[in-house]
Amino acid sequence: MKNRTDPSILEIFDTELAQLIAKKRAVSYMEALRMFIDSETHSMLENDDLKMWYFSPLAIMDIWECEISTGNPCNSLYLRGDEVE
């Protein structure tokens, strides 16, 4: 069984990401919140064992956008671990 990230941490990320998504995608705050909460990225953020909350909200946004565009949040540079030259 996985440990769940503290709800107060999730609330901060949910609020930040919903605002970023709403602005970028020109959707309502509630629609953006639903989009984020229904994502695999959010599931990963909920899993405290992954410590995704070490990333900034902008990094989580990049991970979410990778998930939306490729179907897999692990395609993000933040998670792949590629060397940047």
C-alpha positions in Angstrom: 0.0 0.0 0.0 1.4 3.4 -0.9 1.6 6.3 1.5 -0.5 9.3 0.6 0.9 12.8 0.3 -0.3 15.2 3.0 -3.6 16.7 1.9 -2.4 20.3 2.7 0.5 19.7 0.2 -1.9 18.4 -2.4 -4.2 21.4 -1.9 -1.4 23.8 -2.7 -0.5 21.9 -5.9 -4.1 21.4 -7.0 -4.8 25.1 -6.7 -1.6 26.2 -8.5 -2.0 23.7 -11.3 -5.6 24.4 -11.8 -4.8 28.1 -12.2 -2.0 27.4 -14.6 -4.1 24.9 -16.7 -7.1 27.2 -16.8 -5.0 30.1 -18.0 -3.0 28.1 -20.6 -6.0 26.1 -21.9 -8.6 28.9 -21.6 -11.0 26.7 -19.6 -12.7 27.3 -16.3 -10.9 26.8 -13.0 -13.2 23.8 -12.1 -12.6 22.2 -15.5 -8.9 22.6 -15.2 -9.0 21.2 -11.7 -10.9 18.1 -13.0 -8.4 17.7 -15.8 -5.5 17.7 -13.3 -7.1 15.5 -10.6 -8.1 12.9 -13.2 -4.5 12.7 -14.5 -1.8 10.1 -13.9 0.5 13.0 -12.9 -1.9 13.8 -10.0 -1.9 10.1 -9.0 1.9 10.2 -8.9 1.8 13.4 -6.8 -0.6 11.7 -4.4 1.9 8.9 -3.9 4.1 10.2 -1.1 6.7 7.5 -1.8 7.5 9.2 -5.1 8.1 12.6 -3.4 6.8 14.5 -6.4 6.1 17.5 -4.2 9.9 18.2 -4.3 9.2 19.6 -7.8 7.9 23.1 -8.3 4.4 23.6 -9.6 5.9 24.7 -12.9 7.8 21.4 -13.1 4.6 19.5 -12.3 2.9 21.5 -15.0 5.5 20.3 -17.5 5.1 16.7 -16.4 1.3 17.1 -16.8 1.7 18.6 -20.3 3.9 15.7 -21.3 1.2 13.3 -20.1 -1.4 15.2 -22.1 0.7 15.3 -25.3 2.3 11.9 -25.2 0.1 9.9 -22.9 2.8 9.3 -20.4 4.0 11.7 -17.7 7.3 9.9 -17.6 8.3 11.4 -20.9 9.0 14.7 -19.2 12.6 15.6 -18.9 12.1 16.0 -15.2 11.4 12.3 -14.9 13.4 10.8 -17.7 16.7 11.9 -16.2 18.3 12.8 -19.5 21.5 14.7 -19.5 21.0 18.3 -20.9 24.0 19.4 -23.0 
